């Protein structure tokens, strides 16, 4: 989207260079990457980047008022309510579609989540993509004036909170087989925090313990990547009850996954945020239903989203479940990224934050590319210049 950088990159592109980049990234993590890597970075204009950051900060300001925080408590299902929730999240992200309006590129909010994302893997992806760019040493990818050591220090502080790395674990179901396992590998490389399945944890009273290289080790903090939707969908049984009182702190308390999510979109007033309403607030389907997208409030990876909504889709949702679905105005992604093979890809940008001194602090971004109706794999099968990417801009 920065034309001179795009032209130079496309002119020098080759499949061999792309395969070499993907191979180096996988080798650095020490495992195979199960998701598709796009052939290119996104050259994100600094003005558009800054617009996304400013919009995110204003959205978080609105969500952090006492009244909004009180409302957000209702988003947490009682069966998933974990004690000891922090007053504010540790991590949050905003996802923006790159759209076009009045001849210029503009951000439009698609999703937000107070849940950690690829904070480790994305550093390596940005670095490796910069290496395949002409004059890549002139490019940057960090926010807030950070460089790599400062970024690792800021995010490491959020994850560890002053504890020794062995006292902190990353929690997820069957970590080696998660699509984000590559991020878990880099998390251990950067901060010494190891990924565990709940079955590897022993509960002693209110304490949690695990085996670390043959030594029984007390867990004092959990970097939470476990999603309750997945826990319920798989029927996995935990050896301890997460909703009981435990002597641990959380780097990303589980309740925040629900509290800041699509559930709060109807409450936000901002030009970047499309009209959003809970399905339970409609007495009848909107007359222009073709202009709306139907989304479950708490799904992950785009599951359950319907972009061609019919009255039958709405009627099929029981009254008792309608408060768990949202109708959101459709956003038309711009064909913003010209590819080397003569096509155009759509761009979605995620802005990543940690909380420092009670305030959101922007640290990094990531990008996803699509040529289908949505960003998900199912909508981009057999397509190229799609998938996981990074945003780069001139230093």
N, C-alpha and C positions, 0 to 999 in steps of 0.2 A: 504493500500500500504506500510505500515510499518509492516512487517510480524509478529513480535512478538506481536504487539498491535492487529492486525487483528485476530490472533489465539486466544488470550485471550478473545477478545470481542465475537467472534463466539461461543466459548466454553460456555460462560455464557449467551448467548442470550435466551430469552424466549418471547413468545407472550404476556404474562402478563406484563413483564417489558416494552415492546414496547407500549402496550396500556396505561400503567401508565404514560409513558413519554408524549405521545400525549395528554392525559387528562390534565396533569399538565400544558403543554404549552398553551392549549386552555383556561384553567381556569385563568392563569396569564394574558392573553390578555383580558379576559372577553367576548370573542365571539368564535363561532365555526370557525374552520379553514377549508376553502372550498377546499384546494388543498391537495394532498397526501404527507404525511410525510414518508420519507424513514425509514427503520428499523434500520439504522446504520449511524454513522458519517463516514466521510472519514478520514483516518489517513494519512495525506499528508506529504510526506517526505520534510523536511526543504529545501533540495537542489532544489527540484522541485518547491516548493513554491517560493524560492528566484529567480529562473529562470523566473517564471511568473512575479514577481514584476519588475525585471530588464528589461524584454522585454517590459512591459507596460510603464515604464518610458522612454525608448528609443522611443517607438511609440509616446507617447505624446510629446516628444521633437521634433520629425519630424513634428507633426501636429501643433506645436506652432511657427514655423518660420513665419515671416511676409508674405512670398509668400503663404504658406499653409493656413494661416488664411484668406488671401484674397480670395483664391480659394474656401474655405468653404462657403463663403457668397452665392455662386451660388446654394447651396443645399437648401436654404430656399425658399419654394413656396411663391410667392408674396402675395397670399391671406392669408397666415399665418405669415407674417413678423411682429413681435411685436417690437415696438420701444424700445430703451434703452438697447440693448444687451451689456453685459459685454465684456471686451477684452478677457477674458478667462473664462472657465466654473467654476462653484462652485463644481460640482460633475461629476465624470466620472467613468465608469466601463469597464473592459475588460473580455471577456469570452474565456476561453481556453479549448479545448478538450485535454484530456490526451490520447496521442497517443503513439505508440511504434516505435522506429527506432534503428536499429543496436543493438537490445537487451536491450535497456533502455527506460524508460518512458520519454516522451518529451511533452512540451506544444505546441499546435497549435491554433492560434487565429481563433475563429469562428465569433466573433462579438465584436464591441465596441460601447459604447453609452455615450454621455455626458448628462446623465439623472439620477436622483436619483433612487435608488433601495431600498431594504429592510433594510435600515440602523438601524432601531429600532428592528424589529422582529428578525433579525439575531443574535443580542446579546442574546436574551432570548433563541433562539434555540441552540446556542452554549453552553450556560450554562446548559440547560436541558439535552442535549446529553452527556455532560461531566459527569453528575450525574449517567448515566447508564453504564459508562465505568469502568472496573476494574482500580483502582488507578486513577480515573478521576481527582483528585486534583493535579496530576502531569502533567496535560495537559494544553495547552494554545491555543488561537485562535486569539489573536490580533496581528496586525503588528506594526512596528515602535516602539516596546518596550512599547506600551500602556497597561494599565489595564482598568478595567471597568470605574472608575471615570474619568480617563484621556480621554478615548474614548468618553464618554458622553460630556465632556467639549469641545473636538475638534469638534465633529459633531454638538453639540449644538451651538458653535460659528458660524459654517458655516450656520446653519439654521436661527439663530436669529440675527446675526450680531449686537449684542449689544442692541437690542430692547427687550421690555418686551414681554413675551410669548403671552399675549392677543392681541398684535399688529401684530402678525404673524399668518397666517392661512395656512393650507395645502389645496390645491385646486385640486379637481377631480370631475368627474361626478358621482353623486349618491354614495358617499363614502361608506355607509353601505353595498352596494351590489357589491362592487368591490372585486375581489379575493384577493387583497392585503389589505383588511380592517383590518386584524389582525395587519399589520404594522402600520396603522393609529392609532389603539388603543394604541400600545406601544409608538408611537411618542408623543401622548398626555401624557402618563404616564411619559416618560423620560424628555420631554422638555416643556410640557404645551401647545403645539401647536395643535389646534383643526382642524379637517377635515371638509370642507364645500363644498357643491354643489354650483355652480355659482348662482343658483336661490335664495340662502340664502344671497346674497350680494346686497347691495344698492349702486348705483352710484350717487354721488353728485358732479357735475362738473367733476373734475379730481380725486376726492377722492372716496375711497371705504369704506363702513361701513357694519357692521353686528351686530346681537344681540348676546351678550355674557352674558348668565345667567341673562337676563332681562335688560341689560345695552347696549345702542348703543355704539359701539366701533369702532374706526378708524383702518383700515387695512393699515399698512405701509410696509409690506413685505409679499410676497407670496412664500411659499414652493411648487413649482409647480410639481404636479403629473398628470396633465391633458395632455392627448395625443391627438393631433389634428386629427389623423387618426380615433380615436374612436368618437370624436366629429362629424366628417363628416359622419362616417358610421351610427351612430345612428340618425343623423338629429336633434340633440339637439340644441335648440335655447338659446343663452345666453342673460341675461338681460342687458349686456353691451358688448361693442366691445373690445376684447383683443388687437386688432391691433391699437386702438386709444392710445393717450398719457395719461397715468395714473400716478398719484403721488404715485407710489409704487416702491420698489426694489424687486428683484427676487432672491430667493435661488434656482437657477437653471432656468436661463432664457429660455423660450420656444424655442427660435431659436437654442439653442445648441442641442436640440433633433435631428435636421436635420443636423447641421454643422459637428458634429462628429458622424458618423454613418457608415453604409455600403458604403455610398457615397464616403468616403475618403479612403477606402481600396486599390483601385488601385494605390494610391499615396505613399503607405508605402513600404519601403524596409527593410525587417527584416527576419531572418531565420524562425521565428515562424509564419510568415504571408503567407498563401498560395496565389498563383497567383489568382488575382481577376481583372475582367474587366467589364466595363459597356457593356450591351448588344448592345448599339448603336455603340460601337467600332468594332463590328464584321460585316464584309461584308457578311460572310456566316457562318453557324454553324460550330464549331470546329469538326474536324474529329473524335476525341475521346470524343464525347459528353457524353458518359456514365461515364466519369471521372469528370464531372462538376455538380454543384448544381445551380439551378436557384432561385434567391431570389429577392423579391421586396425591394427597398431601405429602405422604412420607415414603414414596417409592424411591429407589435408587437406580442409577444407570439408565434412566428414562423408561423403566418398565411401567406398563399400564397407561402410558400417554396416548391419547387419541387426537390426531390432527384433522381427521375428516369426521367430525362429530355428527351423529344423526339423532333425531328425537328418540329413537329406539335405544340408543346408548344411554341416554339420560333416564329413560323409563326403567331400564334394567337395574338401576342402582336403587336398592331399598331405601325407604325414608330414613331408617335408622343409620344408614351409611352416608347420606348425602352431605353431612357436615365434614366428611373426610375427603371430599373431592372439591376441586376448584375449576371454574371456567375463567380462562385468561385470553384477552384479545390476542389474535395472531400477530406475529411479527414477521415481516418479510426480510429475510437476510439478503444483504447485497452481494452480488457476485464480485467480491472486492479484490480477490487475489488472482492475478493472471498467471497461469501455469505455463511451463515450458512446452507443453504439448498442445497449446492453443485453446485450452479450456479455462474455466474460472471456478474457483472454490469459494465457498462461504466460510466465514470466520466467526468463531466464538472465543471470547477472551475471559479467562477467570482471573480476578484480582485477589491476591492472597494476603491475609492480615494476621498479625498476632496482637494480643493486648499487652501494652506496657504502661505501667503507672495508671491503670484504669482507663486507658484510651486505645482505640484501634490504631495500629501502626502498619502501614503497607510495606510489604517486603519483596514481593515477587509476583509474576504473572505466569500463566500458561495459556496455551491456545489449542483449539481443536478445529480441524478443517473438515468440511463436508461438501459433497456435490449432490446429496439426496435431500429428501424432505426434512430430515432431522439429522442430528449429529451422531446418532447411534450407529453401531456396526451394521445392524440389520438394514439400515437405509443406505448403506454405502458399499454393499457387497460388489466385488469385482471392479471397484473404482480405484483410481490412483490419485495422488495428490490430496489424500484425505487421511484423517487420523490425528494422532497426538503430535503436537508441535510446541514451539517456544516463540515468544515475542522478543525481537531484538530491535534496537534503535541506535542511532549514532551517539557516541559518548558526548 
